[in-house]
Amino acid sequence: MLSFKSCILGFALLLLAFQAIGQPTKNSFTSYSSIPEVVKIQKEFGVQVAAFKYSWIGEYDSAQAVYETFSRFSYKDTIVPDTNYELIEALTFLKKKSLENQVIFFNEAHHISLHRNFVRRALPILYENGFRYFAMETFNKSDTLIYERGYPIRNSGFYIKDPEYGELLRDALDLGYTLVGYEASGKKGKEREVGQARNLMEQTISKDISAKVVVLAGFGHIREDSVPDWEQAMAGWFKDFTDINPVTIDQVPFTPTYNADYVNPLLLRDELTYPAVPVATENVFTNPYSRKPGVDFYVFHPIYSEVNRVKEWKYSFGREAFYLKLKEMKAEEGSLIMAFDQQEYRLESNSSERLIPKDIVVWGNPQKPLLLEPGNYHIEVWNTIGALIYQKEIRLD
């Protein structure tokens, strides 16, 4: 099992590589890739990048399977509650906690789109309770035209190329959040953590001492305890700089894994059907994991089944299954089917080159549907060598 330190070092090296590559092109590994291309990318850039790429095209099981060859987690002796707990539905929990707290940190695993989907569900509740800033590790603060456009583009941030992250950003803009990018570009280790915390503070609390802030960071950056080589993670430094104790919510340890051997036994025992937060039975809304002081709370994500070969959680936000008719296209197995917002496509001069799809699926037999909300869409099909072979406009009522 790789150590936390090794995992973080790997991500730091990847971050520097992403910054060196610059703007995405059709031929770079920052664009959408067919499965054969991802296999090649894995050989050149490693399993982490391959995991991101699989998640962007809706191959969630492949993303987790590949990533788990890099980082295998064992929960049996690391995250066990030291007191009795009860499970509270996660959004109900957030509604209460957000009333009485000023800053809430969520984390994500960068290859697990489910985590972005959950934060998307939380944003309206947090906005209703006064939160107005949405800060993201991945957001490119140089994208100053995002408010004028009203939608994210591929250059809005590396991980934002995931359709679920794109939807998260669209909702944040529609709700009225101010978007914050706080990455300390070109830095690593302690210097990066300190830089991120300062950037976050300067763009929020320093401007408005009463600002209520939602933060979405990667993995261990939300830890509030000591971290080898960093002294503290970003959230800990933010706490020191602002004298604000954020609520830190970890989604990673209690997310179902691809390999059944790595699934946290508590998820199997509790048989959840919705995301939930464990709280101490004798002191509701406190953390039952006092021996793991790095974060305040955990989200337990249920073990989702599939409907029409698509994870159940994808059917949120009123999305319904849409199938292309087989006779309309001559796609080879492995082609990418992409659905773009039709208005965004028009605003981009009928080009999808910069756009983030609303959904992507890989063409196969049996066919996997696109999951789309009602609206107008521009559909494109790209074959495994990156050629556009089919397109059409559709309306879903």
C-alpha positions as CSV (number, residue, x, y, z in Angstrom):
1,M,0.0,0.0,0.0
2,L,1.4,3.4,-1.0
3,S,1.8,5.9,1.9
4,F,-0.1,9.2,2.1
5,K,3.2,10.9,1.4
6,S,3.9,8.9,-1.7
7,C,0.4,9.6,-3.1
8,I,0.8,13.4,-2.5
9,L,4.2,13.4,-4.1
10,G,2.7,11.7,-7.2
11,F,0.0,14.3,-7.4
12,A,2.5,17.1,-7.0
13,L,4.6,15.8,-9.9
14,L,1.4,15.5,-12.0
15,L,0.4,19.0,-11.2
16,L,3.8,20.4,-12.4
17,A,3.4,18.3,-15.6
18,F,-0.1,19.7,-16.3
19,Q,1.2,23.3,-15.8
20,A,4.1,22.6,-18.2
21,I,1.8,21.3,-20.9
22,G,-0.4,24.4,-21.1
23,Q,-3.5,24.8,-23.3
24,P,-5.3,21.6,-24.3
25,T,-5.2,20.5,-27.9
26,K,-6.9,17.7,-29.8
27,N,-3.6,15.7,-29.6
28,S,-2.7,16.3,-26.0
29,F,-3.7,14.1,-23.1
30,T,-5.8,16.9,-21.7
31,S,-8.6,16.4,-24.3
32,Y,-11.2,13.6,-24.4
33,S,-9.7,10.3,-25.4
34,S,-11.0,6.9,-26.6
35,I,-10.2,3.8,-24.5
36,P,-7.3,2.8,-26.9
37,E,-5.8,6.3,-26.4
38,V,-6.2,6.1,-22.6
39,V,-4.3,2.8,-22.6
40,K,-1.4,4.5,-24.5
41,I,-1.6,7.5,-22.1
42,Q,-1.4,5.1,-19.1
43,K,1.9,3.7,-20.5
44,E,3.4,7.2,-21.0
45,F,2.0,9.2,-18.1
46,G,0.9,6.6,-15.5
47,V,-2.2,5.2,-13.9
48,Q,-3.3,8.5,-12.2
49,V,-3.7,10.3,-15.5
50,A,-5.4,7.3,-17.1
51,A,-7.9,7.2,-14.2
52,F,-8.8,10.9,-14.7
53,K,-9.3,10.2,-18.4
54,Y,-11.5,7.2,-17.9
55,S,-13.7,9.3,-15.5
56,W,-14.1,12.1,-18.1
57,I,-15.7,9.6,-20.6
58,G,-18.0,8.0,-18.1
59,E,-16.0,4.9,-17.6
60,Y,-16.2,5.1,-13.8
61,D,-15.4,1.5,-13.0
62,S,-12.3,1.6,-15.2
63,A,-11.2,4.8,-13.5
64,Q,-11.4,3.2,-10.1
65,A,-9.9,-0.1,-11.2
66,V,-6.9,1.6,-12.7
67,Y,-6.4,4.0,-9.8
68,E,-6.6,1.2,-7.3
69,T,-3.5,-0.4,-8.9
70,F,-1.7,2.8,-7.8
71,S,-3.1,3.4,-4.4
72,R,-4.7,0.6,-2.3
73,F,-6.4,1.7,0.8
74,S,-6.9,-0.5,3.9
75,Y,-9.5,0.6,6.3
76,K,-9.6,-2.2,8.9
77,D,-7.2,-0.5,11.4
78,T,-7.2,3.1,10.3
79,I,-10.7,4.5,10.3
80,V,-12.9,2.8,12.9
81,P,-15.4,4.8,15.0
82,D,-14.5,4.9,18.7
83,T,-18.0,5.5,19.8
84,N,-21.6,4.6,18.8
85,Y,-22.9,6.5,15.8
86,E,-26.0,7.1,13.9
87,L,-26.3,8.0,10.2
88,I,-27.9,11.3,9.1
89,E,-28.8,11.9,5.5
90,A,-26.0,14.0,4.2
91,L,-27.9,17.0,2.8
92,T,-30.0,17.3,5.9
93,F,-26.8,17.3,7.9
94,L,-25.3,20.0,5.7
95,K,-28.4,22.2,6.0
96,K,-27.9,22.4,9.7
97,K,-24.1,22.7,9.8
98,S,-24.1,25.4,7.2
99,L,-26.4,27.6,9.2
100,E,-23.9,27.8,12.1
101,N,-20.6,27.7,10.2
102,Q,-18.8,30.2,7.9
103,V,-16.5,27.9,5.9
104,I,-17.0,24.4,4.7
105,F,-14.3,22.3,3.0
106,F,-15.2,19.2,0.9
107,N,-12.6,17.0,-0.6
108,E,-12.7,14.7,-3.7
109,A,-10.8,12.0,-5.3
110,H,-9.9,13.5,-8.6
111,H,-10.9,10.4,-10.5
112,I,-14.3,9.9,-8.9
113,S,-17.1,12.0,-10.5
114,L,-19.6,11.0,-7.9
115,H,-17.9,13.4,-5.4
116,R,-18.6,16.3,-7.8
117,N,-22.1,15.2,-8.2
118,F,-22.6,15.2,-4.4
119,V,-21.2,18.8,-4.1
120,R,-23.5,19.9,-6.9
121,R,-26.4,18.6,-4.8
122,A,-25.1,20.5,-1.8
123,L,-24.6,23.9,-3.5
124,P,-28.3,25.1,-3.5
125,I,-28.6,24.3,0.2
126,L,-25.5,26.1,1.1
127,Y,-26.5,29.1,-1.1
128,E,-29.8,29.3,0.7
129,N,-27.9,29.5,4.0
130,G,-25.8,32.4,2.9
131,F,-22.8,30.9,1.2
132,R,-21.6,33.0,-1.8
133,Y,-18.1,32.0,-2.6
134,F,-17.3,28.6,-4.3
135,A,-13.5,28.0,-4.2
136,M,-11.9,25.1,-6.2
137,E,-8.4,23.8,-6.3
138,T,-8.8,23.2,-10.0
139,F,-10.4,26.5,-11.1
140,N,-8.3,28.6,-13.4
141,K,-8.6,32.1,-12.0
142,S,-7.4,33.6,-15.3
143,D,-10.7,32.5,-16.8
144,T,-12.2,36.0,-16.1
145,L,-14.8,35.7,-18.9
146,I,-16.7,32.8,-17.4
147,Y,-19.3,35.1,-15.9
148,E,-19.9,36.8,-19.2
149,R,-20.1,33.4,-21.0
150,G,-22.2,31.8,-18.3
151,Y,-20.6,28.4,-18.7
152,P,-17.2,26.7,-18.2
153,I,-14.8,25.7,-21.0
154,R,-12.0,23.2,-21.0
155,N,-9.5,25.9,-20.0
156,S,-11.5,26.7,-16.9
157,G,-9.5,24.1,-15.0
158,F,-7.9,20.7,-15.6
159,Y,-10.5,18.5,-13.7
160,I,-13.4,20.7,-14.9
161,K,-13.2,18.7,-18.2
162,D,-15.1,16.0,-16.3
163,P,-18.8,16.5,-17.4
164,E,-19.9,16.2,-13.8
165,Y,-17.5,19.1,-12.9
166,G,-18.8,21.1,-15.8
167,E,-22.4,20.6,-14.5
168,L,-21.3,21.6,-11.0
169,L,-19.8,24.9,-12.4
170,R,-22.9,25.6,-14.5
171,D,-25.1,25.3,-11.4
172,A,-22.7,27.4,-9.3
173,L,-22.9,30.2,-11.9
174,D,-26.7,29.9,-12.2
175,L,-27.1,30.1,-8.4
176,G,-24.9,33.3,-8.3
177,Y,-21.7,32.0,-6.6
178,T,-18.4,33.9,-7.0
179,L,-15.9,31.4,-8.2
180,V,-12.4,31.3,-6.7
181,G,-9.3,29.6,-7.9
182,Y,-6.7,29.3,-5.2
183,E,-4.0,27.0,-6.6
184,A,-0.4,28.0,-5.8
185,S,0.9,27.3,-9.3
186,G,4.4,26.0,-9.6
187,K,4.8,25.2,-6.0
188,K,4.8,21.9,-4.1
189,G,4.9,20.5,-0.6
190,K,4.6,22.9,2.3
191,E,5.1,25.9,0.0
192,R,2.0,24.8,-2.1
193,E,-0.2,24.3,1.0
194,V,0.7,27.7,2.5
195,G,0.2,29.4,-0.9
196,Q,-3.2,27.8,-1.4
197,A,-4.3,28.9,2.0
198,R,-3.1,32.4,1.5
199,N,-4.7,32.7,-1.9
200,L,-8.0,31.3,-0.6
201,M,-8.0,33.8,2.3
202,E,-7.1,36.8,0.1
203,Q,-9.8,36.1,-2.4
204,T,-12.5,35.6,0.3
205,I,-12.2,36.5,3.9
206,S,-9.7,39.3,3.4
207,K,-12.3,41.0,1.0
208,D,-15.3,40.2,3.3
209,I,-14.7,39.2,6.9
210,S,-18.2,37.7,7.0
211,A,-18.0,35.8,3.7
212,K,-19.4,32.3,3.7
213,V,-17.2,30.0,1.6
214,V,-17.5,26.5,0.1
215,V,-14.2,24.9,-0.8
216,L,-13.7,21.8,-3.0
217,A,-10.1,20.4,-2.7
218,G,-8.4,17.2,-3.6
219,F,-7.8,14.4,-1.1
220,G,-5.7,15.4,1.9
221,H,-5.6,19.2,1.4
222,I,-8.6,19.5,3.8
223,R,-6.8,17.9,6.7
224,E,-6.5,20.1,9.8
225,D,-3.9,18.0,11.7
226,S,-0.1,17.8,11.1
227,V,1.0,16.3,7.8
228,P,4.6,15.0,7.2
229,D,6.7,17.5,5.2
230,W,3.9,20.0,5.1
231,E,3.6,20.7,8.8
232,Q,-0.1,21.3,7.9
233,A,-2.3,20.9,4.9
234,M,-4.0,23.8,3.2
235,A,-7.1,23.7,5.5
236,G,-4.8,23.8,8.6
237,W,-2.9,26.8,7.3
238,F,-6.2,28.6,6.4
239,K,-7.4,28.1,9.9
240,D,-4.2,29.6,11.3
241,F,-4.3,32.6,8.9
242,T,-8.0,33.5,9.4
243,D,-8.8,32.2,13.0
244,I,-11.8,30.5,11.4
245,N,-12.3,26.9,12.1
246,P,-13.7,25.4,8.9
247,V,-16.0,22.3,8.8
248,T,-14.0,19.7,6.9
249,I,-15.9,16.9,5.2
250,D,-14.0,13.9,3.7
251,Q,-15.7,12.0,0.9
252,V,-12.8,9.7,0.0
253,P,-12.5,6.8,2.6
254,F,-16.1,5.8,2.5
255,T,-16.7,5.7,-1.2
256,P,-17.3,2.3,-2.7
257,T,-14.2,0.9,-4.5
258,Y,-14.1,-1.1,-7.7
259,N,-12.2,-4.0,-6.0
260,A,-14.6,-5.5,-3.5
261,D,-11.6,-6.3,-1.2
262,Y,-11.1,-2.6,-0.6
263,V,-14.7,-1.7,0.2
264,N,-15.0,-0.3,3.7
265,P,-16.8,-2.9,5.8
266,L,-19.0,-0.2,7.4
267,L,-20.6,0.5,3.9
268,L,-21.4,-3.2,3.6
269,R,-22.9,-3.3,7.1
270,D,-25.0,-0.2,7.0
271,E,-26.5,-0.9,3.5
272,L,-27.1,2.7,2.7
273,T,-29.4,3.9,-0.2
274,Y,-28.3,7.6,0.1
275,P,-25.2,9.6,1.1
276,A,-25.1,9.9,4.9
277,V,-22.8,11.4,7.6
278,P,-22.0,9.4,10.8
279,V,-22.5,11.4,13.9
280,A,-21.9,10.4,17.6
281,T,-25.1,9.0,19.1
282,E,-24.6,10.7,22.5
283,N,-23.6,14.0,21.0
284,V,-25.4,14.6,17.7
285,F,-23.5,16.5,15.0
286,T,-20.1,15.7,16.4
287,N,-17.5,13.4,14.9
288,P,-17.5,9.8,16.2
289,Y,-13.9,9.5,14.9
290,S,-12.0,11.4,17.6
291,R,-8.9,9.3,17.0
292,K,-8.8,10.6,13.4
293,P,-8.7,14.3,14.1
294,G,-7.6,15.3,10.6
295,V,-11.2,16.1,9.4
296,D,-14.4,16.8,11.1
297,F,-16.8,14.5,9.3
298,Y,-17.0,11.8,6.7
299,V,-19.6,11.2,4.0
300,F,-20.7,7.5,3.6
301,H,-21.6,7.0,-0.1
302,P,-23.8,4.0,-0.8
303,I,-22.9,1.1,-3.1
304,Y,-24.8,2.1,-6.2
305,S,-26.1,-0.4,-8.6
306,E,-26.5,0.2,-12.3
307,V,-29.5,0.9,-14.4
308,N,-29.0,0.4,-18.2
309,R,-25.3,0.0,-17.5
310,V,-25.2,3.5,-15.8
311,K,-24.6,4.1,-12.1
312,E,-27.8,5.0,-10.3
313,W,-26.4,8.3,-9.0
314,K,-26.2,9.6,-12.6
315,Y,-30.0,9.7,-12.7
316,S,-30.1,12.7,-10.4
317,F,-31.2,16.2,-11.5
318,G,-34.0,14.9,-13.6
319,R,-31.7,13.2,-16.1
320,E,-33.1,10.6,-18.3
321,A,-31.6,8.0,-20.6
322,F,-31.2,8.9,-24.3
323,Y,-30.1,6.4,-26.9
324,L,-29.0,7.2,-30.4
325,K,-30.7,5.1,-33.1
326,L,-28.3,2.5,-34.4
327,K,-29.3,3.0,-38.0
328,E,-28.4,6.6,-37.9
329,M,-24.7,6.1,-37.4
330,K,-21.9,3.9,-38.4
331,A,-19.8,4.0,-35.2
332,E,-17.2,1.5,-34.4
333,E,-17.1,0.0,-30.9
334,G,-15.2,2.4,-28.6
335,S,-16.3,5.6,-30.3
336,L,-17.1,8.5,-28.0
337,I,-20.7,9.9,-28.0
338,M,-20.8,13.4,-26.6
339,A,-23.8,15.6,-25.8
340,F,-23.2,19.4,-25.8
341,D,-25.5,22.2,-24.6
342,Q,-26.9,23.5,-27.9
343,Q,-26.8,27.1,-26.8
344,E,-23.2,26.8,-25.7
345,Y,-22.4,25.2,-29.1
346,R,-24.0,28.1,-30.9
347,L,-22.2,30.7,-28.8
348,E,-18.9,28.9,-29.7
349,S,-19.6,29.5,-33.4
350,N,-20.9,26.0,-33.9
351,S,-17.7,24.5,-32.5
352,S,-17.3,22.0,-29.7
353,E,-13.5,22.4,-29.4
354,R,-13.6,24.4,-26.1
355,L,-16.8,23.0,-24.7
356,I,-17.3,20.6,-21.8
357,P,-19.9,18.0,-22.7
358,K,-23.0,17.5,-20.6
359,D,-22.3,13.8,-20.8
360,I,-20.1,11.3,-22.6
361,V,-20.4,7.6,-23.2
362,V,-18.4,5.0,-25.0
363,W,-20.2,3.3,-27.8
364,G,-20.5,-0.4,-27.2
365,N,-22.7,-3.4,-27.4
366,P,-25.0,-3.3,-25.5
367,Q,-25.3,0.5,-25.9
368,K,-24.9,2.7,-22.9
369,P,-27.3,5.7,-22.9
370,L,-26.5,9.3,-22.4
371,L,-28.0,10.8,-19.2
372,L,-29.4,14.2,-20.0
373,E,-31.7,16.8,-18.4
374,P,-34.5,18.2,-20.6
375,G,-33.2,20.6,-23.1
376,N,-31.6,21.1,-26.5
377,Y,-28.4,19.3,-27.4
378,H,-25.8,19.0,-30.1
379,I,-24.6,15.4,-30.4
380,E,-21.3,14.4,-31.8
381,V,-19.7,11.0,-32.3
382,W,-15.9,10.7,-32.5
383,N,-14.2,7.4,-33.5
384,T,-11.2,5.8,-31.8
385,I,-8.7,7.7,-33.9
386,G,-10.2,11.1,-33.1
387,A,-12.3,11.8,-36.2
388,L,-15.8,13.3,-36.1
389,I,-18.0,10.8,-37.9
390,Y,-21.6,11.9,-36.9
391,Q,-23.5,14.8,-35.5
392,K,-27.1,15.9,-35.0
393,E,-29.3,18.2,-33.0
394,I,-31.9,16.8,-30.5
395,R,-34.5,18.1,-28.1
396,L,-35.5,16.3,-24.9
397,D,-38.8,17.4,-23.3
